[in-house]
Amino acid sequence: QVHLVESGGGLVQPGESLRLSCAASGDIGSINAMGWYRQAPGKERELVARLESSGNTTYADSVKGRFAISRNSANRKVYLQNTVYLQMNSLKPEDTAAYYCNTQGWNTELRPYDVWGQGTQVTVSS
């Protein structure tokens, strides 16, 4: 099984920054992509940012230029190779939501997986 542990959420004022982290562990095998999604009360879950193993990135229009997704695949520490970060700058009240990490890949038995983290709350308010 693959497990995701997210951290870094919190309460900030508009214009401030936060960095979310998501560490994958377990039978990871080969990761195809890691990403962040968010869900505000009464709204559907939406893609925030996604990073493919090829290096391709996708961002929601609403966060382009403010958020950045990254992963240090070359880190010597294996557990850090499988950690994805979401740097969020110039936060706005409309960024308030529960943020969920997602990873997709193939485990060591070549079975596909699509796993979600438990979510971390980000609240932007003055």
Salt bridges, closest charged atoms under 4 A:
GLU46 OE2 - ARG38 NE 2.74
GLU52 OE2 - ARG50 NH1 3.13
ASP61 OD1 - LYS64 NZ 3.07
ASP95 OD1 - ARG38 NH1 2.97
ASP95 OD2 - ARG66 NH1 2.78
GLU109 OE1 - ARG111 NH1 3.63
